[in-house]
Amino acid sequence: MVSPKYHVFICTSSRLNGPPSGACAKKDSASLLLTLMQEVEDRDLTSDVMISNTGCFGICQNGPVMVVYPEGIWYGSLDEEKILRICEEHFEEGKPVEEFMI
């Protein structure tokens, strides 16, 4: 059984019945997911951080959105720079990035 330190859910507006078509997808969240996955790998955090893409969280005005468990921290208006800082400060140093929280 895998027991990561963090489980990250990032909205990619995925849908069962068609292509992604929500606010997060329109803001290129799929690219941000790939950035997150690459950063976690590059920083050798793959045993600490499990990543899952999701459908809509229902707060599109804050998209792209990511939730980090077990803390239940919500990050919004993500971009590549924010992903990099979250990886460094939250996942490596254990300090959530308050200025990106929603």
C-alpha angles and dihedrals in degrees: 000000000000114000108186121184091230134027111200124198117192123186114237093163089245116177134192093222105046147340122321110279110162134107095271092052090050088054091054098255090159088065090048089052090055090048090051092049092049093047092050089051095044091050091049092241098129093114091049102042125052114190127204129176117220144187123252121326090197098244098096093158087070096047143176087050133188130184123201121203147229086034094045092227116168120208122191145187088032125190133166094273091053092048090054092050093047090052092050102038103030105029100032102030099028094234115123114225101244097189091064096046122112 
